[in-house]
Amino acid sequence: MASTSERRRSMVSREIETFIEYLDGARDHVLGILDGLPADDLRRAVLPSGWNCLELVRHLTVDVERFWFRGVVAGEPAVTGTFVAGLTAHWHVPDGMSAEEVLADYRAEVEYANAVLAALPDGLDREPAVWPVALWPGWRLPDLRSVLLHVVTETSVHAGHLDAVRELIDGASWFGRDPYDKA
């Protein structure tokens, strides 16, 4: 018979696995809707706000995956030192950075974020390792579960933005795909 602590670890592990599964679904959507677009189209702004697909992926890489998992969850000093209010430079794709590099950087941060989550020893009830008070002095997520819900929501919303942009560019749509087909 499993001990209470073994059952707790199993439940914690399953909860984290479930979050990773749903988050990976949104991440796959981000990458999947962009699949097959030429680099020129990935860099073309089609909405009045002026951002392009690569800029949004860069935002997801730096401001979502890196910020929330390396910074807030893991408390890595190299990331927490970048917590600056009003910074929009993370949407900028550095000069000379190819579309392939932007997408590879996103994939690498996703892998790192999943490793951070998988290594959590005590589940999602604990407070974040670091909170960016300078960014949000009046707002705080109370625990890691709330951080994950925030990231799943933000990634999913941006996947929808990319859906709309892709449809405007060439008519392609994520609709019609079986969301449960893992092939």
matplotlib code that plots the C-alpha trace (Angstrom):
import matplotlib.pyplot as plt

x = [0.0, 1.3, 2.1, 0.3, 3.4, 3.7, 0.0, 0.5, 3.5, 1.5, -1.4, 1.0, 2.8, -0.5, -1.6, 1.6, 1.5, -2.1, -1.0, 1.9, -0.4, -2.8, 0.0, 1.7, -1.6, -1.6, 2.1, 1.6, -1.2, 1.1, 3.7, 1.2, -0.7, 2.6, 3.8, 4.4, 4.3, 7.3, 9.6, 8.3, 4.8, 6.0, 7.5, 4.5, 2.2, -1.5, -3.3, -3.6, -1.5, 1.5, 2.9, 3.9, 3.9, 7.6, 7.2, 4.4, 6.4, 9.3, 6.9, 5.8, 9.4, 10.7, 7.7, 5.8, 8.0, 11.2, 9.7, 7.1, 9.0, 12.7, 11.9, 8.8, 8.7, 12.4, 13.7, 16.7, 18.6, 19.6, 15.9, 14.6, 17.1, 15.1, 11.8, 11.4, 8.1, 7.0, 9.6, 8.3, 11.7, 10.9, 8.5, 11.3, 13.1, 16.8, 18.3, 19.7, 17.6, 16.0, 12.5, 14.0, 16.0, 12.9, 10.9, 13.8, 14.3, 10.6, 10.9, 14.0, 12.2, 9.2, 11.5, 13.2, 9.9, 8.6, 11.7, 11.2, 7.6, 8.6, 11.2, 8.8, 9.2, 6.1, 3.4, 1.7, 0.4, 3.6, 4.2, 6.3, 10.0, 10.1, 7.4, 8.0, 6.6, 8.1, 5.9, 2.8, 2.8, -0.9, -1.3, 0.1, -0.7, -0.9, 0.6, 2.2, -1.2, -2.4, 0.8, 0.2, -3.4, -2.3, 0.3, -2.2, -4.6, -2.1, -0.6, -4.1, -5.2, -2.1, -2.6, -6.0, -4.4, -2.1, -5.1, -6.7, -3.4, -2.8, -6.3, -5.8, -2.4, -3.4, -6.8, -5.4, -7.1, -6.5, -10.2, -11.0, -8.1, -8.8, -7.6, -7.3, -5.2, -1.7, -0.2]
y = [0.0, 3.5, 5.8, 9.1, 11.0, 8.7, 9.3, 13.1, 13.0, 11.0, 13.6, 16.5, 14.9, 14.2, 17.8, 19.2, 16.7, 17.9, 21.5, 20.7, 18.8, 21.7, 24.2, 22.1, 22.0, 25.8, 25.9, 23.4, 25.6, 28.6, 26.7, 24.7, 27.8, 29.3, 26.1, 26.6, 30.4, 31.9, 34.2, 37.3, 36.5, 35.7, 39.3, 41.0, 43.0, 42.7, 44.2, 47.9, 47.4, 46.6, 43.4, 40.4, 36.7, 36.5, 39.4, 37.6, 34.4, 36.4, 37.9, 34.3, 33.3, 36.1, 37.6, 34.3, 31.2, 32.8, 35.4, 33.2, 29.9, 30.9, 34.1, 33.8, 30.1, 29.2, 32.6, 32.6, 35.8, 36.4, 36.6, 38.4, 41.2, 41.9, 42.6, 46.2, 48.0, 49.2, 47.2, 46.3, 45.4, 41.7, 41.9, 43.1, 40.4, 41.2, 42.3, 39.3, 36.7, 34.4, 33.1, 29.6, 31.0, 32.8, 29.5, 27.4, 29.8, 29.4, 25.6, 25.7, 27.9, 25.6, 22.6, 24.5, 25.6, 22.0, 20.9, 23.6, 22.4, 18.7, 19.4, 21.1, 19.0, 20.0, 20.8, 24.0, 25.3, 27.2, 30.9, 31.9, 32.0, 35.7, 38.2, 41.3, 43.9, 46.7, 45.6, 45.0, 46.5, 46.0, 42.6, 39.2, 35.6, 33.7, 30.3, 28.4, 27.0, 30.5, 31.3, 28.2, 29.2, 32.6, 31.2, 28.7, 31.6, 34.0, 31.4, 30.3, 33.9, 34.6, 31.3, 32.8, 36.0, 34.0, 32.2, 35.4, 36.7, 33.5, 33.5, 37.1, 36.3, 33.2, 31.9, 29.0, 28.1, 25.9, 25.0, 21.6, 20.0, 17.3, 18.9, 15.4, 13.9, 13.8, 12.7]
z = [0.0, -0.9, 1.9, 2.4, 1.1, -2.0, -2.8, -2.4, -4.7, -7.2, -7.1, -7.3, -10.3, -12.0, -11.6, -13.0, -15.9, -16.6, -16.7, -18.9, -21.2, -21.6, -21.9, -24.5, -26.5, -26.6, -27.5, -30.3, -31.6, -31.6, -33.6, -35.7, -37.0, -38.2, -39.9, -43.6, -43.5, -45.4, -43.4, -45.2, -44.1, -40.5, -40.4, -42.0, -39.8, -40.8, -37.8, -37.0, -33.8, -36.0, -34.5, -36.6, -36.0, -35.1, -32.6, -30.9, -30.7, -29.3, -26.7, -25.8, -25.5, -23.3, -21.5, -21.0, -21.0, -19.7, -17.4, -15.7, -15.4, -15.1, -13.3, -11.2, -10.6, -10.4, -9.3, -11.6, -10.9, -14.5, -15.4, -12.3, -13.0, -16.2, -14.4, -15.6, -15.9, -19.3, -21.2, -24.7, -26.2, -25.7, -28.6, -30.8, -32.9, -32.8, -36.1, -37.9, -35.9, -38.5, -38.3, -37.6, -34.7, -33.2, -33.4, -32.1, -29.2, -28.3, -28.4, -26.2, -23.6, -23.7, -22.9, -20.1, -18.7, -18.7, -16.9, -14.3, -13.7, -13.7, -11.0, -8.6, -5.4, -3.5, -6.1, -7.0, -3.6, -2.8, -3.5, -6.5, -5.8, -6.8, -7.5, -9.7, -7.3, -9.4, -12.3, -10.3, -6.9, -6.4, -7.9, -7.0, -7.9, -4.7, -5.8, -8.6, -9.7, -10.4, -12.3, -14.5, -15.1, -16.1, -18.5, -20.1, -20.6, -22.0, -24.4, -25.5, -26.2, -28.2, -30.2, -31.1, -32.2, -34.5, -35.9, -37.0, -38.5, -40.4, -41.8, -42.9, -44.5, -46.6, -45.5, -43.5, -40.3, -37.3, -37.4, -38.9, -37.1, -34.5, -31.3, -29.8, -32.6, -31.2, -34.6]

ax = plt.figure().add_subplot(projection="3d")
ax.plot(x, y, z, "-o")
ax.set_aspect("equal")
plt.show()
